[in-house]
Amino acid sequence: MPNKINAPYGSWSSQITADWIAAGTVEIGQIQLDGGSVYWNEVRPSEKGRSVVRRREPDGCIEDFSADAFSVRSRAHEYGGGAFTIGNSTLWFSNDADGRVYRQSAGAEPEPLTAEGQWRFADLEWDDRRSRLIAVRENHEVYGREPLNELVAIAIDGQITVLAKGNDFYASPKISPDGHRFAWLSWSHPNMPWDGCELWCSELDEQGELLLPKRVAGGVDESIFQPEFSPDGKLYFVSDRSGWWNIYRHADGEIEQVLPLEADFGLPQWVFGMSMYGFASENTLVATYILDGLFKICMIEINTGDFEPLLLPFVEIQGLKASAGRAVFLAGGLKEPRVIVSLETESREISVLYHSASATLDAGNVSRPITVTVPVGKNEFAHGFFYHPQNAKFDGLPTDLPPLIVKSHGGPTGQTTAAFDLKTQFWTSRGFAVLDMNYRGSTGFGRAYRHRLNGEWGRIDLEDCAAGARWLSNKEWVDEQRMAISGRSAGGYTTLCALTFANCFSAGASHYGIGDLSALVKGTHKFESRYLDGLVGPWPEAEEEYRARSPINHVDGLDCPVIFFQGLQDKVVPSDQAEAMVEVLREKRIAVAYVTFPEEGHGFRQAANIKAALEGELYFYGKVFKIEPADNLETLLIENL
């Protein structure tokens, strides 16, 4: 191997371009199985974020299944999910442009099933016995009122019957294999589903009407995830009643724990259609779980309770579906972008069915994550993944330390994973170090750790991010004079709080982040409208606490450059949040940049905008940290610099 070139950190040329990340990759979502065929939907930045359902046949042939003029996406809860299902050899899906449900047979044009109206549909489930569709419907017909959420049945002639209503939210409708039983989740304000929700089950008559529905599990202090009927008709579900999201079974009126394990078999239900386990046969359950922040996979023999962890080369596993002796899932490893994988349960053999990216990296350009545990608070710890700068051709100058970017994940109830991520490698391959934090309040570490953020958002999350940065600086792994923090959505709020209150970072990037909690609680969408009751306090009783934790009210403590990225169609964190912060920084004569994307909402889906955000942040750090990036970057207006 030739000698590496010594060059300033942050100035290295890299094969990982913003163009490749933006246009050469897709984001894979929901997976469905139908016989030997595998279906999935993928978001294509190169097609302005259009979501397409693809099909892989048993012979390996892959094709687009949904029609070119449609985008398969739901806007229910704003985050969507569960936008399609396969039933009776037909694709049933929600179309993004009009919110209507369509049906499409192979080779045919889609036909609208539901009428035009202010409705959104999600969590589509096929009822084979009655040849109808089950869905969550979100009704936006009355302007100025909260949308009305219901469980509905949609007949093949488009007629809609309401099955359940009265709660603020519904999710996860499931039909038993024989079509005689129906299960679902529901919850109401101020709960979020990861705090507490209820599992209901009902017998169905021949017309599909509910007969004496009963609550099986859950409540305001118990979170239920993914109800699922086994092939023999028993109801399974995930509950955190033990302090961990574990799998349970309801049979003969009793609830029993399938596998006691201090690990999480569930996730926060930000989107519909999430799945962590499935039945490969009547006796074999395949499940993924999170242990110490890393995803793992196992097989459980239902009759004996035998538990077999499988050693696979993946650290993130999502969307698992199982049937007929195999499991299919989206997997992320340490060396390449995510792939769709098939696991044969008899042989334990795996095969890659589909790649989310069109190219791979040379091993010498891949930075591997180092798991870090950082002391915080009073005898507590926060978790994260640290990435050293890595480039096959370059090393830093002998006397220098690399600049650091701390990433604060969104949610805030969520987590970051150790899976290979091109956006992380974009930075490390240019000479930046990256710390990806799972601050207290993150998922994947049990209920107590997840609930640690309750009443403390805007305090301990930023404390953990700052503690992680200082911990690395004390180890002399990073340059303490060039530490930045970056986050999206709730992570953008943590970013702005850290810049305002922590006295640790010298620059920051807020991607559609929150600067004013009071404005957010008054103007956000239904799903999250009471989220802050638990994270901060009930509104308006805790108004002073909202003011105290809003960076916009404490800009006297913010004295470092900040760049803001904002979609102008964002209904979750409206653009007035960023604009208010930008205006205050302008008045204070602090270096600030504001980049807007008129067609984007909460998160950037279009290739041109993904590229602009990546390169814009790199340009900004270059100017602030006095680095000359090797990339040919467009000039960005930075005021007051």
C-alpha positions as CSV (number, residue, x, y, z in Angstrom):
1,M,0.0,0.0,0.0
2,P,1.5,3.4,-0.9
3,N,2.2,5.9,1.9
4,K,-0.7,8.1,2.8
5,I,-0.6,11.9,2.2
6,N,-0.6,14.1,5.3
7,A,-3.2,16.8,4.9
8,P,-5.3,18.9,7.3
9,Y,-8.3,17.2,8.7
10,G,-11.4,18.1,6.8
11,S,-9.6,18.8,3.6
12,W,-9.3,15.3,2.2
13,S,-10.8,14.3,-1.1
14,S,-13.3,11.4,-0.9
15,Q,-14.9,8.9,-3.2
16,I,-18.1,9.4,-1.2
17,T,-19.7,12.4,-2.9
18,A,-23.0,14.1,-2.1
19,D,-24.2,13.2,-5.6
20,W,-23.7,9.5,-4.9
21,I,-25.5,9.7,-1.5
22,A,-28.4,11.8,-3.0
23,A,-28.9,10.0,-6.4
24,G,-27.2,6.6,-6.1
25,T,-29.1,5.3,-3.1
26,V,-32.7,4.5,-2.1
27,E,-34.4,4.4,1.3
28,I,-36.2,1.0,1.8
29,G,-39.3,0.9,3.9
30,Q,-42.0,-1.7,4.4
31,I,-41.5,-5.3,3.3
32,Q,-44.3,-7.7,2.4
33,L,-44.3,-11.4,1.5
34,D,-46.8,-13.1,-0.8
35,G,-46.0,-16.7,-1.6
36,G,-42.5,-16.8,-3.0
37,S,-42.5,-13.1,-4.0
38,V,-41.0,-10.3,-1.9
39,Y,-42.4,-6.8,-2.1
40,W,-41.0,-3.6,-0.7
41,N,-41.4,0.2,-1.1
42,E,-38.4,2.4,-1.7
43,V,-38.0,6.2,-1.7
44,R,-36.1,7.4,-4.7
45,P,-34.4,10.8,-4.2
46,S,-33.5,10.8,-7.9
47,E,-37.3,10.9,-8.7
48,K,-38.0,13.8,-6.3
49,G,-38.7,11.4,-3.4
50,R,-41.3,9.2,-5.2
51,S,-42.1,6.0,-3.3
52,V,-42.3,2.9,-5.4
53,V,-43.3,-0.7,-4.6
54,R,-41.0,-3.2,-6.1
55,R,-41.4,-7.0,-6.5
56,R,-38.8,-9.7,-6.5
57,E,-39.9,-13.0,-7.9
58,P,-38.6,-16.4,-6.8
59,D,-36.4,-16.6,-9.9
60,G,-34.6,-13.4,-8.8
61,C,-36.3,-11.1,-11.3
62,I,-36.9,-7.6,-9.8
63,E,-39.3,-5.1,-11.2
64,D,-41.3,-2.0,-10.3
65,F,-44.8,-3.2,-9.4
66,S,-46.5,0.1,-8.7
67,A,-47.4,2.4,-11.6
68,D,-45.1,5.1,-12.8
69,A,-47.5,8.0,-12.2
70,F,-48.1,7.1,-8.5
71,S,-46.2,7.5,-5.3
72,V,-47.0,4.9,-2.6
73,R,-47.1,6.9,0.6
74,S,-49.4,7.7,3.5
75,R,-49.5,11.0,5.4
76,A,-51.4,9.7,8.4
77,H,-49.8,10.9,11.6
78,E,-47.7,13.0,9.1
79,Y,-45.0,10.3,9.2
80,G,-47.1,7.6,7.4
81,G,-46.0,4.0,7.0
82,G,-48.1,0.9,6.2
83,A,-49.0,2.4,2.9
84,F,-49.5,-0.8,1.0
85,T,-50.4,-4.5,1.4
86,I,-50.8,-7.5,-0.9
87,G,-54.0,-9.4,-1.0
88,N,-55.7,-11.6,-3.5
89,S,-52.6,-11.2,-5.8
90,T,-53.4,-7.5,-5.8
91,L,-51.5,-4.4,-4.7
92,W,-53.6,-2.2,-2.4
93,F,-51.9,1.2,-1.6
94,S,-52.3,4.8,-0.5
95,N,-51.4,7.3,-3.2
96,D,-49.5,10.3,-2.0
97,A,-50.9,12.9,-4.3
98,D,-54.6,12.5,-3.3
99,G,-54.6,10.3,-0.2
100,R,-56.9,7.8,-1.9
101,V,-56.6,4.0,-1.7
102,Y,-56.0,2.3,-5.0
103,R,-55.9,-1.4,-6.2
104,Q,-53.6,-2.6,-8.9
105,S,-53.3,-6.1,-10.4
106,A,-50.1,-7.2,-12.1
107,G,-49.8,-5.5,-15.5
108,A,-52.9,-3.3,-15.0
109,E,-53.4,0.3,-14.2
110,P,-54.3,1.4,-10.7
111,E,-58.0,1.9,-9.9
112,P,-59.2,4.2,-7.1
113,L,-61.0,2.3,-4.3
114,T,-61.9,5.1,-2.0
115,A,-63.7,8.4,-3.0
116,E,-62.0,11.8,-3.1
117,G,-61.9,13.5,0.2
118,Q,-59.9,14.8,3.1
119,W,-58.9,11.4,4.3
120,R,-55.6,9.6,4.9
121,F,-55.2,5.8,5.1
122,A,-52.5,3.7,6.7
123,D,-51.7,0.3,8.1
124,L,-53.5,-1.5,5.3
125,E,-54.4,-5.1,6.1
126,W,-56.1,-7.6,3.8
127,D,-59.1,-9.5,5.1
128,D,-59.1,-12.6,2.9
129,R,-62.2,-14.2,4.3
130,R,-64.4,-11.2,3.4
131,S,-62.3,-9.9,0.4
132,R,-62.0,-6.5,2.0
133,L,-59.3,-4.1,3.2
134,I,-58.8,-3.0,6.9
135,A,-57.1,0.3,7.5
136,V,-56.6,3.2,9.9
137,R,-58.4,6.2,8.5
138,E,-57.5,9.8,9.5
139,N,-60.3,12.2,8.7
140,H,-59.4,15.8,8.0
141,E,-62.8,17.0,6.7
142,V,-63.4,19.6,9.4
143,Y,-60.9,22.4,9.2
144,G,-59.6,23.7,12.5
145,R,-60.5,20.5,14.4
146,E,-58.1,17.7,15.2
147,P,-58.3,14.9,12.7
148,L,-60.5,12.0,13.6
149,N,-58.8,8.6,13.7
150,E,-60.8,5.4,13.2
151,L,-60.4,1.8,12.2
152,V,-62.3,1.0,9.0
153,A,-63.1,-1.8,6.6
154,I,-63.1,-0.9,2.9
155,A,-65.1,-3.2,0.6
156,I,-64.0,-3.8,-2.9
157,D,-66.7,-1.5,-4.1
158,G,-65.3,1.3,-2.0
159,Q,-67.9,1.2,0.7
160,I,-66.5,2.1,4.1
161,T,-67.6,0.7,7.5
162,V,-66.3,2.0,10.8
163,L,-65.0,-0.8,13.0
164,A,-63.7,1.1,16.0
165,K,-63.7,4.7,17.0
166,G,-63.6,6.9,20.2
167,N,-59.9,6.8,20.9
168,D,-57.5,9.5,19.6
169,F,-55.3,6.9,17.8
170,Y,-55.5,3.5,16.3
171,A,-52.8,1.2,14.8
172,S,-51.7,-2.3,13.9
173,P,-55.0,-4.0,12.8
174,K,-54.5,-7.7,12.4
175,I,-56.8,-10.5,11.2
176,S,-56.4,-14.1,12.5
177,P,-55.6,-16.7,9.8
178,D,-59.1,-18.1,10.0
179,G,-60.7,-14.6,9.7
180,H,-62.7,-15.0,12.9
181,R,-60.7,-12.7,15.2
182,F,-59.4,-9.1,14.9
183,A,-56.8,-7.3,17.1
184,W,-55.6,-3.7,17.2
185,L,-53.9,-1.1,19.2
186,S,-55.3,2.2,20.5
187,W,-54.3,5.1,22.8
188,S,-55.4,8.6,23.6
189,H,-53.9,11.9,24.5
190,P,-51.6,12.7,26.2
191,N,-49.9,9.3,25.7
192,M,-47.6,8.4,23.0
193,P,-47.7,4.7,22.0
194,W,-44.3,4.0,23.5
195,D,-45.5,5.3,26.8
196,G,-48.8,3.4,27.1
197,C,-51.4,2.0,24.7
198,E,-53.9,-0.8,24.7
199,L,-54.2,-4.1,22.9
200,W,-57.8,-5.0,22.0
201,C,-59.2,-8.2,20.4
202,S,-62.6,-9.1,19.2
203,E,-64.5,-12.0,17.5
204,L,-65.8,-11.2,14.1
205,D,-69.2,-12.3,12.7
206,E,-69.5,-13.4,9.1
207,Q,-70.1,-9.9,7.9
208,G,-67.0,-8.7,9.7
209,E,-68.7,-6.8,12.5
210,L,-67.0,-6.8,15.9
211,L,-68.5,-9.0,18.7
212,L,-67.8,-7.9,22.3
213,P,-64.3,-6.5,21.9
214,K,-62.1,-6.9,25.0
215,R,-58.9,-5.3,26.2
216,V,-56.2,-7.9,26.3
217,A,-53.2,-5.9,27.7
218,G,-51.7,-2.5,28.0
219,G,-52.8,0.7,29.6
220,V,-51.5,4.2,30.3
221,D,-48.2,2.8,31.7
222,E,-47.7,-0.2,29.5
223,S,-46.5,0.0,25.9
224,I,-47.7,-2.6,23.4
225,F,-46.1,-3.2,20.1
226,Q,-46.9,-5.4,17.0
227,P,-49.9,-7.6,17.8
228,E,-49.6,-10.7,15.5
229,F,-51.6,-13.9,15.2
230,S,-49.6,-17.2,14.9
231,P,-50.5,-19.7,12.3
232,D,-52.6,-21.6,14.9
233,G,-54.5,-18.5,15.8
234,K,-52.9,-17.5,19.1
235,L,-52.4,-13.8,19.7
236,Y,-48.8,-12.6,20.2
237,F,-47.6,-9.1,21.1
238,V,-44.7,-7.2,22.5
239,S,-45.1,-5.5,25.9
240,D,-42.7,-3.5,28.1
241,R,-44.4,-4.6,31.4
242,S,-41.1,-6.2,32.5
243,G,-39.1,-3.1,31.9
244,W,-38.1,-4.4,28.4
245,W,-40.1,-4.8,25.2
246,N,-40.5,-8.6,25.3
247,I,-42.7,-11.0,23.4
248,Y,-45.9,-12.4,25.1
249,R,-48.7,-14.7,24.1
250,H,-52.4,-14.6,24.9
251,A,-54.1,-17.9,24.8
252,D,-57.1,-19.4,26.8
253,G,-57.5,-16.2,28.6
254,E,-54.0,-16.1,30.0
255,I,-50.9,-14.1,29.1
256,E,-47.5,-15.7,29.2
257,Q,-44.1,-14.4,28.4
258,V,-42.5,-16.2,25.5
259,L,-38.9,-15.3,26.3
260,P,-37.7,-13.3,29.3
261,L,-34.8,-11.2,28.1
262,E,-33.3,-7.9,29.1
263,A,-33.4,-6.7,25.5
264,D,-36.0,-4.8,23.4
265,F,-38.1,-6.7,20.9
266,G,-40.0,-3.5,20.1
267,L,-39.5,0.0,18.7
268,P,-41.2,3.4,19.2
269,Q,-44.1,3.5,16.7
270,W,-43.3,6.6,14.8
271,V,-44.7,5.1,11.6
272,F,-47.3,2.5,10.8
273,G,-46.5,-1.1,9.7
274,M,-43.4,-1.7,11.9
275,S,-42.4,-5.3,12.4
276,M,-39.8,-7.0,14.6
277,Y,-40.9,-10.6,14.5
278,G,-42.8,-13.1,12.4
279,F,-43.7,-16.8,12.1
280,A,-41.7,-18.9,9.7
281,S,-43.8,-21.9,10.6
282,E,-46.3,-23.0,13.2
283,N,-43.5,-23.8,15.6
284,T,-40.8,-21.3,14.7
285,L,-40.8,-17.6,15.5
286,V,-38.0,-15.4,14.1
287,A,-37.4,-12.2,15.9
288,T,-35.0,-9.3,16.0
289,Y,-34.1,-7.6,19.3
290,I,-31.8,-4.8,20.5
291,L,-29.2,-5.5,23.1
292,D,-26.9,-2.7,24.3
293,G,-27.9,-0.6,21.3
294,L,-27.1,-3.4,18.7
295,F,-29.7,-5.3,16.7
296,K,-29.6,-9.1,16.9
297,I,-31.7,-11.9,15.5
298,C,-32.9,-15.1,16.9
299,M,-35.2,-18.1,16.4
300,I,-37.6,-19.3,19.1
301,E,-39.2,-22.7,19.0
302,I,-42.7,-22.2,20.3
303,N,-43.3,-25.7,21.6
304,T,-40.2,-25.9,23.6
305,G,-39.3,-22.3,24.2
306,D,-35.7,-22.9,22.9
307,F,-33.9,-19.7,22.1
308,E,-31.2,-19.7,19.4
309,P,-29.3,-16.4,18.7
310,L,-28.0,-16.3,15.2
311,L,-24.6,-14.8,14.4
312,L,-25.2,-12.7,11.3
313,P,-23.0,-9.9,10.0
314,F,-25.6,-7.2,10.8
315,V,-26.0,-4.6,13.5
316,E,-29.4,-3.2,12.5
317,I,-32.4,-5.3,11.4
318,Q,-35.7,-3.7,10.5
319,G,-39.1,-4.6,8.9
320,L,-38.8,-8.4,9.5
321,K,-41.5,-10.5,7.9
322,A,-41.6,-14.4,8.0
323,S,-43.4,-17.1,6.2
324,A,-43.0,-20.6,4.8
325,G,-39.6,-21.4,6.3
326,R,-37.9,-18.0,5.8
327,A,-37.6,-14.5,7.2
328,V,-36.9,-11.4,5.1
329,F,-35.7,-8.2,6.5
330,L,-33.8,-5.0,5.9
331,A,-30.3,-5.3,7.3
332,G,-27.4,-2.9,8.0
333,G,-23.8,-4.1,8.5
334,L,-20.6,-2.3,9.2
335,K,-19.1,-2.1,5.7
336,E,-21.8,-1.4,3.1
337,P,-25.2,0.2,2.7
338,R,-28.4,-1.6,3.8
339,V,-29.6,-4.6,2.0
340,I,-32.7,-6.8,1.9
341,V,-31.8,-10.2,3.2
342,S,-33.6,-13.6,3.2
343,L,-32.9,-16.1,6.0
344,E,-33.7,-19.8,5.5
345,T,-34.7,-21.1,8.9
346,E,-33.9,-24.7,8.2
347,S,-30.4,-24.2,6.9
348,R,-29.7,-20.9,8.6
349,E,-28.3,-19.6,5.3
350,I,-28.7,-16.0,4.3
351,S,-28.8,-14.5,0.8
352,V,-28.9,-10.8,-0.2
353,L,-32.0,-10.1,-2.3
354,Y,-31.5,-6.4,-3.0
355,H,-29.0,-3.5,-2.4
356,S,-30.1,0.0,-1.4
357,A,-27.0,1.5,-3.1
358,S,-25.5,1.0,-6.5
359,A,-21.8,1.0,-5.4
360,T,-19.6,0.0,-2.5
361,L,-16.7,1.5,-0.8
362,D,-13.1,0.4,-0.6
363,A,-12.4,-1.0,2.9
364,G,-9.7,1.6,3.5
365,N,-12.3,4.4,3.3
366,V,-14.7,2.9,5.8
367,S,-14.6,4.1,9.4
368,R,-15.8,1.4,11.8
369,P,-17.9,2.5,14.9
370,I,-16.4,2.3,18.3
371,T,-19.0,1.7,21.1
372,V,-18.6,4.3,23.8
373,T,-20.1,4.6,27.2
374,V,-19.8,8.1,28.7
375,P,-20.2,8.9,32.5
376,V,-23.1,11.5,32.9
377,G,-25.2,12.8,35.7
378,K,-25.0,11.0,39.1
379,N,-23.6,7.6,38.5
380,E,-25.3,7.3,35.1
381,F,-24.0,6.6,31.6
382,A,-24.9,7.6,28.1
383,H,-24.2,5.6,25.0
384,G,-22.9,6.3,21.6
385,F,-20.8,5.3,18.5
386,F,-17.6,7.1,17.7
387,Y,-16.0,7.2,14.3
388,H,-12.4,8.2,13.7
389,P,-11.5,9.9,10.4
390,Q,-10.7,7.3,7.8
391,N,-9.4,7.6,4.2
392,A,-7.2,5.2,2.3
393,K,-5.2,8.0,0.8
394,F,-4.9,10.5,3.6
395,D,-3.8,11.0,7.2
396,G,-4.0,14.2,9.3
397,L,-1.1,16.4,10.0
398,P,1.0,14.9,12.8
399,T,0.4,17.8,15.2
400,D,-3.3,18.2,14.5
401,L,-6.4,16.6,16.0
402,P,-9.6,16.2,13.9
403,P,-12.7,18.4,14.1
404,L,-15.7,16.7,15.7
405,I,-19.3,16.5,14.7
406,V,-21.7,15.3,17.4
407,K,-24.9,13.9,16.0
408,S,-28.1,14.1,18.1
409,H,-30.8,11.8,16.7
410,G,-34.4,12.8,16.2
411,G,-37.5,11.7,18.1
412,P,-36.3,12.4,20.7
413,T,-37.7,8.9,21.5
414,G,-35.6,7.0,19.1
415,Q,-32.1,5.8,18.6
416,T,-29.1,5.8,16.3
417,T,-27.5,2.5,15.3
418,A,-24.0,1.3,14.4
419,A,-25.1,0.4,10.8
420,F,-23.0,1.7,8.0
421,D,-24.3,5.1,7.0
422,L,-23.1,7.0,3.9
423,K,-23.8,10.4,5.5
424,T,-21.5,9.5,8.4
425,Q,-18.8,8.2,6.1
426,F,-19.2,11.4,4.0
427,W,-17.7,13.2,7.0
428,T,-15.2,10.7,8.3
429,S,-13.7,10.2,4.8
430,R,-13.0,13.9,4.6
431,G,-11.2,14.0,8.0
432,F,-13.9,14.8,10.5
433,A,-14.5,12.6,13.6
434,V,-18.2,11.8,14.3
435,L,-19.9,10.9,17.6
436,D,-23.4,9.6,17.2
437,M,-25.1,9.7,20.6
438,N,-27.8,7.6,22.1
439,Y,-28.4,10.1,25.0
440,R,-30.5,9.2,28.0
441,G,-34.1,8.8,26.6
442,S,-33.0,6.8,23.6
443,T,-34.6,3.4,22.8
444,G,-32.8,0.0,22.7
445,F,-31.7,0.1,26.4
446,G,-35.0,-0.7,28.2
447,R,-37.9,1.3,29.5
448,A,-36.1,3.0,32.4
449,Y,-33.5,4.4,30.1
450,R,-36.2,5.4,27.6
451,H,-38.2,7.2,30.2
452,R,-35.1,9.0,31.6
453,L,-35.9,11.9,29.3
454,N,-39.4,12.4,30.7
455,G,-39.6,15.9,32.2
456,E,-35.9,16.4,31.2
457,W,-35.9,17.1,27.4
458,G,-33.7,20.0,26.7
459,R,-31.6,19.2,29.7
460,I,-30.0,15.8,29.9
461,D,-30.0,15.2,26.1
462,L,-27.8,18.2,25.6
463,E,-25.8,17.3,28.7
464,D,-25.0,13.9,27.3
465,C,-24.0,15.3,23.9
466,A,-21.7,17.8,25.5
467,A,-20.3,15.1,27.9
468,G,-19.5,12.9,25.0
469,A,-17.7,15.6,23.2
470,R,-15.6,16.6,26.3
471,W,-14.9,12.9,27.0
472,L,-13.4,12.6,23.5
473,S,-11.5,15.8,23.9
474,N,-10.0,14.6,27.2
475,K,-8.8,11.5,25.4
476,E,-7.2,13.8,22.8
477,W,-9.1,12.1,20.0
478,V,-10.6,15.3,18.7
479,D,-9.8,19.1,18.6
480,E,-11.7,20.8,21.5
481,Q,-11.5,24.1,19.6
482,R,-13.4,22.6,16.6
483,M,-16.4,20.7,18.0
484,A,-19.7,21.1,16.2
485,I,-23.1,19.5,16.9
486,S,-25.7,18.6,14.3
487,G,-29.3,17.2,14.5
488,R,-32.5,16.8,12.7
489,S,-36.0,17.6,14.1
490,A,-35.9,16.9,17.8
491,G,-32.1,16.4,17.3
492,G,-32.1,20.0,15.9
493,Y,-33.7,21.1,19.2
494,T,-31.0,19.3,21.2
495,T,-28.4,21.0,18.9
496,L,-29.8,24.5,19.5
497,C,-30.0,23.8,23.3
498,A,-26.5,22.5,23.4
499,L,-25.2,25.6,21.5
500,T,-27.2,27.9,23.9
501,F,-26.7,26.3,27.3
502,A,-23.7,23.9,27.2
503,N,-20.7,26.1,26.5
504,C,-19.0,23.3,24.7
505,F,-19.5,23.6,20.9
506,S,-18.1,26.2,18.5
507,A,-20.6,25.6,15.6
508,G,-23.8,23.8,14.9
509,A,-26.3,22.7,12.2
510,S,-30.0,22.6,12.8
511,H,-32.0,20.6,10.3
512,Y,-35.7,21.5,10.7
513,G,-35.0,21.9,14.4
514,I,-37.0,23.5,17.2
515,G,-36.1,26.8,18.8
516,D,-39.4,27.7,20.6
517,L,-41.2,25.0,22.5
518,S,-44.2,27.2,23.2
519,A,-44.7,27.9,19.5
520,L,-44.3,24.2,18.7
521,V,-46.9,23.0,21.2
522,K,-49.4,25.4,19.8
523,G,-48.8,24.6,16.2
524,T,-47.7,21.0,15.6
525,H,-49.8,18.1,14.3
526,K,-52.2,15.9,16.2
527,F,-49.9,12.9,16.7
528,E,-47.3,14.9,18.6
529,S,-49.6,17.6,20.0
530,R,-49.4,16.2,23.6
531,Y,-45.9,14.6,23.3
532,L,-44.3,17.4,25.2
533,D,-46.6,16.8,28.2
534,G,-44.3,14.0,29.2
535,L,-41.0,15.4,27.9
536,V,-41.4,18.9,29.4
537,G,-44.7,19.2,31.3
538,P,-48.5,19.8,30.6
539,W,-49.3,22.9,28.6
540,P,-50.2,25.6,29.6
541,E,-49.6,24.7,33.3
542,A,-45.8,24.3,32.6
543,E,-45.5,27.4,30.4
544,E,-42.6,28.8,32.3
545,E,-40.7,25.6,31.9
546,Y,-41.3,25.7,28.1
547,R,-39.9,29.2,28.0
548,A,-36.9,28.3,30.1
549,R,-36.0,25.4,27.8
550,S,-36.5,27.3,24.5
551,P,-33.2,28.5,23.0
552,I,-34.9,31.5,21.4
553,N,-35.5,33.0,24.8
554,H,-31.8,32.7,25.8
555,V,-29.9,33.8,22.8
556,D,-27.6,35.7,25.2
557,G,-25.9,32.3,25.7
558,L,-25.7,31.5,22.0
559,D,-22.5,33.1,20.6
560,C,-21.3,30.7,17.9
561,P,-22.1,30.2,14.2
562,V,-25.2,28.2,13.3
563,I,-26.6,27.0,9.9
564,F,-30.3,26.2,9.5
565,F,-31.9,23.8,6.9
566,Q,-35.6,23.9,6.5
567,G,-38.4,22.5,4.3
568,L,-41.1,25.1,3.7
569,Q,-43.8,22.4,3.6
570,D,-43.0,21.1,7.0
571,K,-46.2,20.4,9.1
572,V,-44.3,18.8,12.0
573,V,-41.8,21.6,12.7
574,P,-43.1,24.7,10.7
575,S,-40.5,27.0,9.1
576,D,-41.3,29.8,11.5
577,Q,-39.3,27.9,14.1
578,A,-36.1,28.3,12.0
579,E,-36.9,31.8,10.8
580,A,-37.4,33.1,14.3
581,M,-34.0,31.8,15.4
582,V,-32.3,33.1,12.3
583,E,-33.7,36.6,12.8
584,V,-32.5,36.7,16.4
585,L,-29.0,35.6,15.4
586,R,-28.9,38.3,12.7
587,E,-29.8,40.9,15.2
588,K,-27.1,39.7,17.5
589,R,-24.6,39.8,14.7
590,I,-23.7,36.1,15.1
591,A,-22.7,34.2,11.9
592,V,-25.8,32.5,10.5
593,A,-26.9,30.8,7.3
594,Y,-30.4,29.8,6.3
595,V,-31.1,27.3,3.5
596,T,-34.7,26.6,2.5
597,F,-36.3,24.0,0.3
598,P,-39.7,25.1,-0.9
599,E,-41.0,21.6,-1.9
600,E,-39.7,19.6,1.1
601,G,-41.6,18.7,4.3
602,H,-40.2,17.2,7.5
603,G,-37.1,15.5,6.1
604,F,-35.5,16.0,2.7
605,R,-36.5,13.4,0.0
606,Q,-35.3,15.0,-3.3
607,A,-31.8,14.3,-4.6
608,A,-30.9,18.0,-5.3
609,N,-31.9,19.0,-1.8
610,I,-30.1,16.1,0.0
611,K,-27.0,17.1,-1.9
612,A,-27.4,20.8,-1.1
613,A,-27.8,20.1,2.6
614,L,-24.7,17.9,2.8
615,E,-22.5,20.2,0.8
616,G,-23.9,23.3,2.5
617,E,-23.0,22.0,5.9
618,L,-19.5,21.1,4.7
619,Y,-19.1,24.6,3.2
620,F,-20.3,26.1,6.5
621,Y,-17.8,24.1,8.7
622,G,-15.0,24.9,6.2
623,K,-15.6,28.6,6.7
624,V,-16.1,28.5,10.5
625,F,-13.2,26.1,11.2
626,K,-10.9,27.6,8.5
627,I,-10.7,24.4,6.5
628,E,-10.4,24.2,2.7
629,P,-12.6,21.2,1.6
630,A,-11.4,19.4,-1.5
631,D,-14.9,19.5,-2.9
632,N,-16.0,22.0,-5.5
633,L,-18.7,23.5,-3.4
634,E,-21.3,26.2,-4.3
635,T,-20.9,29.4,-2.4
636,L,-23.3,29.8,0.5
637,L,-24.4,33.0,2.1
638,I,-23.2,33.2,5.7
639,E,-24.3,36.4,7.3
640,N,-22.1,38.2,9.9
641,L,-19.1,35.9,9.4
